[in-house]
Amino acid sequence: MPHLLQLDRTRWSFAVRKLLVFRRAWKRNVGMMTLVAVFGFISFLRAGSHRAPAAETDYLRNVVRVPSCLVEMPKPAQIQWSNNDWQSFDRWFLYRAYLDLRSETEVFVRIIATVDAAGYNKTESLYCFLWNSNTSYTLTTASKMIIDWKEFSVQEYRSRHRYIGYVVTCPCEHCTDDILPSISLGYDKCSPLTNMLPINSGQNEKYTKHTVENNNLELPQRVNETRSRDGNYVICVKGLNYPNVELAFLLAEWIEVHKALGAAKIYLYVYTVTPATEKVLQYYQRQGFLDFTYITLPGEQPNDGINRFKYMKKYTGQKRLNEKVLYNDCFYRHIGQYEFIINIDIDEIIVPKMGNTWQEMMSQAKKQSYHKKCSVYCFRSVYFLDVFHTRNHDEAPAYLHAMQHTNRSSFIPKKDFNTKCFYDSRYVLVSRNHYPHRNIRGTHHCSVQPDIGFLHHYRKTCADIPSKACRASFSEPIVDDKSIWKYLTAVSSSVKTTMKDLNITHSKPL
């Protein structure tokens, strides 16, 4: 008989009601009726214990019986596009679809999407059309996992934040790495469809309005990258939107530090960057260490460089909601290929205090939490602010920001506050910037002790971030922390070589 706490909410409430009935029957001395009821209750619980294990916290319905009407696969001219990247239907904007094979009992398709919250009815059902051919499809019911924290956030943000991210989940019994149908979403089982996405199992596929119109809706060639997932780390970076800020040297240093730390890959999204920054991205892309994709905003949000920059600066809440959609896209691009997926910014570096590499650091973190099944390992953030910087170091080139800024606050926040995490790709369902929103049942958030490692956060001031931890940094003494210098020689040499190869100069000599 299963432990009562393991029952889902519906089964639990039904069980409580049954117990109340049994209690009333017992008081009335209806012996035989009570005995029958008790045996029925035990059978009810045993039936729950034999249920197939759920791979996630939301329970998906079974395959829907195909209705008498037949829906045709949408033709290229019938697909509606918000812009080159986002397909649309009604208030939904669809970016990409990914195959999720992590469950031992079920196969899912995850669609990365955004919904226009103005007038959106979140209780309305969605149906998944899994296409086997132009006319043959399997119809299933979708579930929706909101990317923001609370289901009612759609109502809360309606007046201020219009576009809300979702991971839409469709069961797909016949999907495998070799058999990947395409997928459409719709409100109705019989109405014509205006969207269709290929289901991706590799991260190198491109599928945009341009490719559809030029390839007559032929699905792109799929690339499955085979690698051992153990000890592999991929970094996800939110959309870079710096049309007038030069990041070339800072970005090159940040990339080279993560090479030294043992990251296997960096994946970035780009809105607008300067030509020199773009050259740095392309340089490391050619090396195979970094990949990036240009991205647009869905719906009525602006996409010309300057107006988009002003819009994202003004509407910071909407900007953060858009970022969370990209983090989930990056997460599902890389599950199954990497052990850990890390969401960090280009002014952040998680530096080991035990060992020199992430592999050595994570070995200690796992020992610390050996008694738990950890969905994430979270590292606390410590601020290295420009105002703490008092002098340049002759040992480090002047153009290496992190190597020069070694003064930090001694204030270290409490666990689970202002953290950045290593996401175990087996257990997370919905990703976010600081910690996951939803995990597979039975897993835990694990906080890593600062003596193992913590996050170096390099900022000018606290003025533009609503962080109590940043402001609290001024209440504690400033200390000199040169732990990042263990990578100084390798990073200095590599950045110098990169900039000479790209013919990018700095005001300070290389």
N, C-alpha and C positions, 0 to 999 in steps of 0.2 A: 504494500500500500504506500503511495507516495507521501512524502512529507507535505502537510497542509500548506506551508508557505510556498511550495513549488507550484501550486495551482495557479492558473491565470485568473484574472479578476472576475470574469464571467462565471467560471466554475466555482470560485470561492463564494460569490454572493448566492449562487444557487444552493451550495452546500449549507450555508448558514440558514437559508429559508427552510431547507429540509430538516435541519436540526430542531428548529422551532416547532415544526409540525410533529416531530417525534416526541418532543417534550410535552406538548399538549396531549398527545395520545397516551403517553405514560401516566400523566396525572388522572386521566379518565379510566385508568386500569384496563385499557383495551390491549390485553396481553398479546394475543395473536397478531393483531394489526401492528403493534409496535415491533414484534419480532420480524414480521415480513418487511416492515419499513427499514429496520436496521440492516437486514441482509441486503435490501435494495441499495441502501446508502453505501455499504461496503463495496458492492459491485460497481457502483457509480465511481468511487474513488479508484478502484482497480482499473476500470476502463481508462481513466485519465492517465494512469501510469504506463499503459501500453501504447499511448499515443506516440506517433513519430516525434522525435525531438525537434523543437523549433529552432531554426537557425538564427532568428532575430526576435525582437520584442513585439513586432506587429505581426499578427497572424493573417496570412493571405488566403483568400478563398480559392476553391478548386476551379478547374477549367470550366468556363461557361459553355453551355450547350449552344452550338452554332444556330442562330435563328434561321427562319425560312428564307429571309432575304439574303442576298449575297452582295458583299461590298467588293469593288474592284480596287486593285492596287493603284494608288494615285500616279498619274503621269507627270512628267516634269512640269508641264504648264499648269497643273493643278496644285502644285506645292506652293504654299504661301511663305514668303520670306520677310522677316523684319529687316534684315540686312544680309550681308554676305555670310555671316556666321550662324544666325539664329533663324530656325523655322518657327512658324507661328500658327496657332489656331485658337480662335476666340481670344481669351486673355492669357493664354499660355505661350511661352517662348522656349523652344527646345534646342539644346546645344549638341549633346552627344549621348550615345547609348553604349553601355559597357556590359560585357558578360561577367557574371560573378559566380565562380565555381567553388567558393569556399565552403559551402555546406556539404556535408556528406550525403544528405538525403534529398536536397532540393537544388535546382538551378534557377538563378534569377537574372533578369536584365535590369540594370539601373540606368535610368534616364536623368541626365543633369538638366534641370529646367528652372525657369523663373516664371512667376505669375504676376500679372498686374492686379494688385490687391483692390483697386477701385471697382466696387461692384461685384467682386469675385465671391462666389458661393462655395466655401471650402467643403461643404458636406456633399456636393454633387459628385456622383460616381464618375470614374474614368475607366475606359476599357482599352485593353492592349490588343492590337491586331498583329500577330506574328506571321509574317508572310513566308510561305514555302514556295510559292510561285505567284504568277499574276492574279490568279483567282483562288488559290488554295491558302487558307490561313487558319490559325488557331486563335480563338477569342478567349481572353482571360480578363479578370478584374484586377485593376491596379490598386496599390496602396501608395499613400503619399507620406513621406517623412519630411517635415519642414526643417530647413537648415538652421533657422533661428531657434531660440531657446524654448519658447512657449507657443502652443497651438493658437492661443488667442492673440499672439503678437500681430497677426494679420489685421485684427480689429484695432489694436493699439497703434500700429504704424500707419493706418490708412490715411491719416491726416498729414503725416510727415514723411513716411518712407513708403513709396508706392510699389516697388518691385521686390518680391520676396522669393528667395530660393527654395527649391524642393529637390529631393531625390525621389523620383517616381519609380516604384518597383513593380515589375511584372514577372510572375512565375513563367518558366519556359522549360517544360519537361524534356523536349527533344533537342535543346540547344547543347552543343558540344563545341570544342575547339575547331572541329572539322565541319560541323553543320551550324552555320550562323545565319539565320534568316534576318531580314530587315524588320523594322517595327514601326507601327503608327499608333497614335493615341486618338481617342474620340470620346465624346459624351454619350453617343448613341450607337447601338449595335448595327444600325442599318443606313445611317446617313453617309454621304460621300466624305472622304477623308482628304485633308489638305496638308498632310505632313508624312514624312517617312525618313527614318534614320537607319543607316547600317549599324549592326551590333558589332562593336569593336572588341577584339581580344588582345590586340597589341597597341602600342602607344604611338606608332608612326604614321597613322592613317590621317589623310586630309579629306574632309567632306564638307564642301561649302556650296553656296549658290553658284559660284563660278564653275566648280567642277561638275555640278549637275547639268548646267546648261551646255557645257562643252563636251561632256561625255555621255549625254543622253541618259542620265541616271544610272550609268553602270557603277556598281559598287567598287570602291577602290580596292587595290590588292592589299590583303591583310598581311601584316608582318608580326609573327610571334617571336619574341625574343626569349631564347632559352638561357637560363642562368640559374645557379644555385641561389636561393633567396637568403640563406643564412649569412649574416654578417654584411649584407648589402644595404646601403643607406641611400635614399634618394631625397633631395631637398626640393620642396615646392615653394615658389615665390609668387606672390600676388602681382597683379598687373602694374608694370612700371609706367608711370605717367609723369614724365619729367621733360617737357618740350624745351625748357630753357635752363635746366640745371645739368651741368656737366658731371657725369658719374664715372668716366672712363677709368681713372686711377683707383678710385674707391672700389669700384666693381671688380677690377682686376685683382686687387689685394684680397678682397673678400672671397673671390673664386679660388685663388691660390691657397689661402688658409684652409679652405674646405677640402682641397686636394690633399693637403698635408694631414688633415684630420682623418682622412680615409673615406670620404663620401664617394659613392660610385657614380653619381649623376646629379646634375642640377637641372630643374625644369622651371622656366620662367614664362610669364605672360607679359606681353608688351602692348601698351596703348600707344605712347609716343615717347621717343627718346632722341637725344642729339645724334648727329652722324658719328661722332667719335665713340659714343657709348654703343651704338649699333655695330660698329666695327669690332669692338671688344667682344660682344655677344657672338658675332659671326666667327671670330677667331677661335673661340673655345668650342663653338659648335662644330667647326671643321675638325677639331681634335677629337670629337666624340664624347667629351666630358660634359657638355652642356647642350641643352636643346631649348628652343623657345618658339612661341607661336604668337602672332599678332592677334589681338582680340578687340571686339567692339562691344558696346553696350546695347542691350535689347530694348525694344519698344520705342518710346518717344524720347529717350535720353539722347543727348547730343553726342556726335561722333567726329566732328571736326576738331582738330587738335586743341586750339585755344579755348573754344567754348566748353569742350569736355573737361579741360583742366580747371576752368573756373567753376563749372558745375560740381565737380568732385570735391573741390576745396570748400564750396559753400554748403553742400549737402553731405556732410561727413557720415551721417547715419546711413544714407543710401549707399555711399561709397563702401562702407564696411559690409553691408548686405551683399553687394556685388562681389566683393572679395571672397566671401564665404562660398559662393557658387563656384568660383575658380578653384578654391582649395579642394572642393569635392570632385571636381573634374580631374584635377591632378592626382588625387588619391585613387580614383577608380582606373585611371590610366595605368597605374603601376602596381596594383595588388597582384599577388602571385609571382611577381618578378623580384621584389625587394622585401627584405625582412621588416625594415622600418621606413616610414615616410615622415618627414619632418617639415612642418610649416614655419618658416622663419623669414624675416625681412633682411634686406641688404645692409642694415645697420646692426645686425645681431649675429653673434657667434657663440655657440655652446662649446665651452672650453673645458677639457678634462683637468681635474686637479689630481686624480689618480691615473697615472699612465699618460701617454702622449697621443693616443688615437681614440676615436670613438669606440672602436672594437674593445680596447682595453677598459675604457670607461664603462661601457655597457655590461661588460663581464662583471664588474663590481656592483653595478646597479641591479643586475639580476640576482646576485647573491644576497643583496640586501632585502629583496622582495621574493625570496625563493618560495615562501609559503603561499603566494598569491598567483593567480592567473591574471597578468597585467595586460590590459588593453593599451595603456600608454605609460610611458615613463616621463614624468614631468620635472623640468629643471627651473629653478627659481631665477628671477631676473635681477641683476645688479647693474646699476647705472654708472657709466663712464661718460660724464657730461663734459662738454667743452669748457664750461666755467670752472671745472676742477683742474683743468690743464694749466700748469704754471710755467713750464719750460720745455723746449724741444730736446730730444735725446740725440746726441752726436752719433750714437751707435746705429741708429735707424735712419733710413732716407726720409727726408722731410715730407715727401708725397705719400707716405704710407700712414694713413690716418690711425688705424687700430694700433700699430706698433708705436706711434708717438703718444697716443692718449692712454697712459697707463694708470692715471689717477682715478680712483673710484670711491664711491661711498662705502663705508663699512656696514651700512644698513642692508640686511638680507631679509626679504619679505617672508612671511609665514608660508607654509606649504599651500599649494593650490591657489595661490594668488599671484597674478602677473607671471604665469609660467609659459614656457614653450616646451612642447612634448615630442617624444619619439612615439609615433603611432604604430603599433603592431598591426601589420596589414591583414592579419587573420581575423581580427576581432572588432574593428571599428566599422560602423554603418554610416554615420554622418560626421564629417570632419568639420572643424572650425579652426580659427587662428590660434587660440590659446589652449583649448582642450576639446575633446570630441563631444558632440551633442548626443549621440546614441551609440551604444556598444552592443555587441552580441551578449546575450544574457549569461550571467555567471562570471563576468570579468570585472576587473577593478582598475581604478585610477591609482597609479603608484607614484608617490613623490620621492624624488631622489635627493639624498642628503647633500648639502653644499660642499662637504669635504670630498665628494666624488666628482662633482662638476657643477657649474652653473652657467647661466647665460650672460654674456657680456653685451650690454645694450649701450650703443654709442649714439648719443644725441647731443644737439646743441644746448637745449634747455628743456624744461618741463612745460613751457608755455602752451604748446599746441596739443598736449595729450591729457585726457582727464584721468590721470593716474595718481592715486594717493601714495603709492610706493615711490614714485619719482619725487614727489614733493617731500616725502619723509627722508629721502636721501640726504637732504641738507641738515637733518637733525643729528646725524652721526658723524664721527671723524672721517676725514679723507685719508685713504691709504694708497700706497704705491703698489700696484699689482702688475708684475711683469711676466705673469704666467704664459702669456701669448708669445713671449720672446723665444720660446722653445722652437718656434717655426720661423724665426726672423731670417735666418740665413737663406733657407730654401725659398721663402716668399719673396724676399728682396731680389734675389737673382732672377727668379721667374718673371716677376713683374717688369723688371728692367728689360729682359729679353722680349717680352710681349710688346711693350711699347715701342721698342726699336724696330721690331718686325712690322708694326702697324704705322710707324712714322708719326706717333702721337707724342707731342712734347708737353712739358710741364714748366711752370714758372720757376720751379726749383730744378737744378740739374739732376739728370738721371745718374 
